[in-house]
Amino acid sequence: MILQPNLPQARASILGVNDESFGLIRLEGGCNFRQISGYSTHDGRRIRSGALFRSGVLAYFSPPDHLRLSALRIRTIVDLRSSDERRREPTCWCDDEATTLSVDDETAPASLLRMALKTTPTELSMRQAMLDTYRAMPAALADRLVVLFGALHRGDTPLLIHCSAGKDRTGFAVAILLGALGVPRATILEDYLYTNQAVDLERFVSKHYPGARRPDRKNPLSQLPEGVRKALLHAHAEYLQAAFASLEESDGSLEGYLERRLAMDSRKLVRLRDQLLESRA
């Protein structure tokens, strides 16, 4: 069962998004581009509209896309990708005044997609690799989440969080943010799983992966077994659950993780919630 967030009616008229779409904004060159708003929290408030967005890579927008994106007035972009990824697919954004925040890491490991295309994984080994990746996320992405929460604490919104597919790193980052705001875990999981409906990642990656557009070459992704592709490119509940289990083992709870790893104590969380939440009408 999909838990439908209570999305503000005003958003539909501004962005052309309907109430059942989990904030999806359809763009010609977009990948999993969504607004994060309307979700109810434990204290009866909801995430306000127009402040938070999430996406995959920002390299392939069309001129009409840029017109739509400019209306969002996004002032801060938090890029979760590695240095190498940023060089290979540089962001092409509609507003030169928007600030992009990232973390340099020249020694970042190769992506699981590249690994899968260079080796011959099985569905089981690919799923295990994904689980291992998610278990490592609380530690591996902590420095990037410090950047994200620092920007939010300063009030640098509207803010966009993105990686390459908007599924794994962005999915984890958004899950932590939603948890910090007091959104129930069941809703967080449904938001994460909505990627499977928001974007056809196999089609998007096949279109833009280096070499895939050459007519004399077979699509490298299509050469992988279907089970491997689904393990790699689909959001699975067990992946995000593995990440939460990992941080609970290391830090005791989400609150412990926020305070110990991200320097978000109770005072800062109150301020963050006051900035990003609104009372229900």
WONOR-V887877 format. One record per backbone hydrogen bond with DSSP energy under -0.5 kcal/mol. CO is the residue of the C=O (numbers start at 1). NH is the residue of the N-H. If there is no record, write none. Layout:
# WONOR-V887877
co=[CO	CO]
nh=[NH	NH]
This chain:
# WONOR-V887877
co=[2	3	5	8	8	9	9	10	11	11	12	18	21	23	24	27	31	32	33	34	35	38	39	40	41	44	45	46	47	48	51	51	52	53	54	55	58	62	63	64	65	66	67	68	69	69	70	75	76	77	77	78	78	82	83	84	85	87	91	95	99	99	101	105	111	112	113	114	115	122	123	124	125	126	127	128	129	130	131	132	133	134	134	136	136	137	139	141	142	143	144	145	146	147	148	149	150	151	151	152	155	158	158	159	160	161	162	164	168	169	170	171	172	173	174	175	176	177	178	178	179	182	184	185	186	187	188	189	190	192	193	194	194	195	199	200	201	202	203	204	205	209	211	214	219	220	221	225	226	227	228	229	230	236	236	237	238	239	240	241	242	243	244	245	246	247	248	253	254	255	256	257	257	258	258	259	263	265	266	267	268	269	270	271	272	273	276	278]
nh=[4	5	7	11	12	12	13	14	15	17	16	21	24	35	26	30	56	34	25	54	37	6	47	184	44	280	41	278	38	51	158	159	36	161	34	163	92	66	67	68	69	70	71	71	72	73	73	99	160	79	101	80	162	86	87	88	89	90	93	98	77	101	79	108	115	116	117	118	119	126	127	128	129	130	131	132	133	134	135	136	137	137	138	139	140	141	142	145	146	147	148	149	150	151	152	153	154	155	156	155	157	75	76	53	78	55	80	57	172	173	174	175	176	177	178	179	180	181	182	183	182	42	188	189	190	191	192	193	194	195	196	197	198	199	201	204	205	206	207	208	209	212	214	217	223	223	224	229	230	231	232	233	234	239	240	241	242	243	244	245	246	247	248	249	250	251	252	257	258	259	260	261	262	262	264	263	265	269	270	271	272	273	274	275	276	277	48	46]
